[in-house]
């Protein structure tokens, strides 16, 4: 069983709008609906858990999405708080072999073929895995004054994307352990890595962008429009 957990408790302050970015229109519908639509296409995803802000008044209480159950919980200030809240809210539905697929509410351009590849690959890996892209640019290390200190070897460097897919109980333990140590956790893989585990890197398309600033909305619309153009 795979539950998709979508942290959506952020305010999206960098998006340049008073509307949280997950609700901003993208090709005529809220961005979060694009996220739900692509995840719902995969037959192995059994349901959704949205981690929402405590004062979220925009979500309309929808309980099914494309014939799959959709539940909500109250998220936290940090991404890891929201993921933990989502797992806890699903506690009665999770067995020892249940998986948590965590995807950003601000990544509407996920390709179904990449989602397929992740699930096929990560579910047979002993740790789990994440979509990622190989670093193609030359990467510089800078100092406090933005001066170059050196050039990194990019051959072993990857950019982490989402979704990230791990056994739900293992991910819960990893996140709780990181919180106990006050560790800064920026994605689920980093929590697993802190336990000495090595998640699988699954190559994904570079156009699985994270919408952050105002300019990213135009880029996301262009990507989605190009896919839908014969």
C-alpha positions in Angstrom: 0.0 0.0 0.0 1.3 3.5 -0.9 -0.1 6.7 0.6 0.9 10.0 -1.0 1.7 12.6 1.6 1.7 16.2 0.3 3.0 18.9 2.7 0.9 21.9 1.9 1.1 24.0 5.1 3.4 26.7 3.8 2.4 30.2 3.1 4.4 30.5 -0.2 5.6 34.0 0.7 8.3 33.9 -2.0 5.7 33.5 -4.7 4.8 37.2 -4.7 1.1 36.7 -3.9 -1.2 36.8 -1.0 -2.6 33.4 -2.0 -0.6 30.4 -0.8 1.2 29.2 -3.9 -0.4 25.7 -3.9 -3.7 27.4 -4.5 -2.6 29.9 -7.2 -4.1 29.3 -10.6 -2.0 27.3 -13.1 -3.6 26.8 -16.5 -7.0 27.5 -15.0 -6.9 25.5 -11.8 -5.1 25.6 -8.5 -1.5 24.2 -8.7 -2.2 21.5 -6.1 -4.8 20.0 -8.4 -2.2 19.4 -11.0 -0.1 17.6 -8.4 -3.1 15.4 -7.3 -4.1 14.6 -10.9 -0.7 13.1 -11.9 -0.4 11.1 -8.6 -3.9 9.8 -9.0 -3.0 8.3 -12.4 -0.8 5.6 -10.8 -2.7 2.5 -9.9 -0.4 1.7 -6.9 -1.1 4.9 -5.1 -4.0 4.1 -2.7 -4.8 7.5 -1.3 -3.7 11.0 -0.4 -3.0 12.9 2.8 -2.7 16.7 2.6 -1.0 18.4 5.5 -2.6 21.8 5.6 -1.9 25.0 7.6 -4.0 25.3 10.8 -5.8 28.4 9.3 -6.3 27.0 5.8 -9.7 28.1 4.7 -9.2 27.4 1.0 -9.3 23.6 0.9 -12.9 22.7 0.2 -13.1 19.5 2.3 -12.9 17.1 -0.7 -12.8 13.5 0.5 -12.2 11.7 -2.8 -9.9 12.5 -5.7 -10.2 10.5 -8.9 -11.9 7.8 -6.9 -9.2 7.6 -4.3 -9.6 8.6 -0.7 -8.2 12.1 0.2 -7.7 13.0 3.9 -6.3 16.1 5.6 -4.3 16.8 8.7 -2.8 19.9 10.3 0.8 20.4 9.2 3.6 22.2 10.9 6.0 25.1 10.5 8.6 22.8 8.9 8.2 20.4 6.0 9.3 17.5 8.3 6.6 18.4 10.8 4.0 18.1 8.1 5.2 14.8 6.9 5.3 13.4 10.4 1.8 14.7 11.0 0.6 13.0 7.8 2.1 9.7 8.8 0.6 9.9 12.3 -2.8 10.8 10.9 -2.6 7.6 8.7 -1.5 5.4 11.7 -4.6 3.2 11.7 -4.2 2.5 7.9 -0.5 1.7 7.9 0.8 -1.8 8.1 4.5 -2.8 8.3 4.7 -3.0 4.5 3.0 0.4 3.8 4.9 3.1 1.9 4.8 6.9 2.1 5.3 8.8 -1.1 6.1 12.4 -0.3 5.6 15.0 -3.0 5.9 18.7 -3.0 2.7 20.7 -3.5 4.8 23.0 -5.6 5.9 20.4 -8.2 3.1 20.3 -10.7 5.2 19.1 -13.6 5.9 15.6 -12.5 5.9 13.2 -15.4 3.9 10.0 -15.0 6.7 8.0 -16.5 9.1 9.3 -13.8 6.5 8.4 -11.1 6.3 4.9 -12.6 10.1 4.5 -12.6 10.4 5.7 -9.0 7.7 3.3 -7.7 9.1 0.3 -9.7 12.7 1.0 -8.5 12.3 2.2 -4.9 9.8 -0.5 -3.8 12.4 -3.2 -4.5 15.2 -1.3 -2.8 15.9 -2.1 0.8 15.8 1.6 1.8 13.6 3.3 -0.7 14.5 6.1 -3.1 13.9 9.5 -4.6 13.7 11.1 -8.0 16.8 13.1 -8.8 18.7 14.7 -11.7 22.4 14.6 -12.4 24.2 17.9 -12.1 24.9 19.2 -15.5 26.4 22.6 -14.7 29.8 23.4 -13.4 29.4 23.8 -9.7 31.4 26.4 -7.7 32.0 26.6 -4.0 31.9 30.2 -2.7 33.0 32.0 0.4 31.1 34.5 2.5 31.9 37.3 0.1 30.7 35.4 -2.9 34.2 34.7 -4.2 35.0 31.4 -5.7 36.9 29.0 -3.4 36.9 26.1 -5.8 35.2 23.9 -8.4 33.4 20.8 -7.3 33.5 17.5 -9.1 30.0 17.3 -10.5 30.2 13.6 -11.6 28.8 12.4 -8.3 26.4 15.3 -7.6 22.6 15.0 -8.0 19.8 17.5 -7.5 17.1 16.0 -5.2 13.5 16.1 -6.5 10.3 14.7 -5.3 8.5 12.4 -5.0 10.5 10.5 -2.4 9.3 7.0 -1.5 10.2 5.2 1.7 8.6 2.6 4.0 6.2 4.7 6.1 7.3 3.4 9.5 11.0 3.7 8.6 10.5 7.3 7.5 8.6 8.1 10.6 11.5 6.8 12.8 14.0 8.7 10.8 12.2 12.0 11.0 11.6 11.5 14.8 15.3 10.8 15.3 16.2 13.9 13.4 13.9 16.0 15.4 15.3 14.7 18.7 18.7 15.9 17.5 17.4 19.2 16.3 18.7 18.4 12.8 17.8 20.6 9.8 15.9 18.2 7.5 15.2 19.6 4.0 13.9 16.4 2.5 13.0 12.9 3.5 16.1 11.3 2.1 18.3 13.4 4.4 16.5 12.0 7.4 17.1 8.5 6.2 20.8 9.3 5.5 21.2 10.4 9.1 20.5 6.8 10.2 23.4 5.6 7.9 21.1 4.5 5.1 21.6 5.0 1.4 18.4 5.7 -0.6 18.3 5.0 -4.3 18.7 7.9 -6.7 16.2 7.4 -9.5 16.8 9.6 -12.6 14.0 12.0 -13.4 13.3 14.7 -15.9 14.8 18.1 -15.3 11.4 19.8 -16.0 10.0 18.5 -12.6 10.6 22.0 -11.3 9.7 23.4 -7.9 7.6 26.5 -8.2 9.0 29.0 -5.8 9.1 32.6 -7.3 6.7 34.4 -9.6 8.8 33.6 -12.7 8.4 29.8 -12.0 4.6 30.0 -12.6 5.2 31.0 -16.2 7.8 28.3 -16.7 5.5 25.7 -15.2 2.6 26.8 -17.5 4.9 26.6 -20.5 6.0 23.1 -19.6 2.5 21.8 -19.1 1.2 23.5 -22.2 4.0 22.0 -24.3 3.1 18.5 -23.1 -0.6 19.0 -24.0 0.1 20.4 -27.4 -0.2 17.8 -30.2 
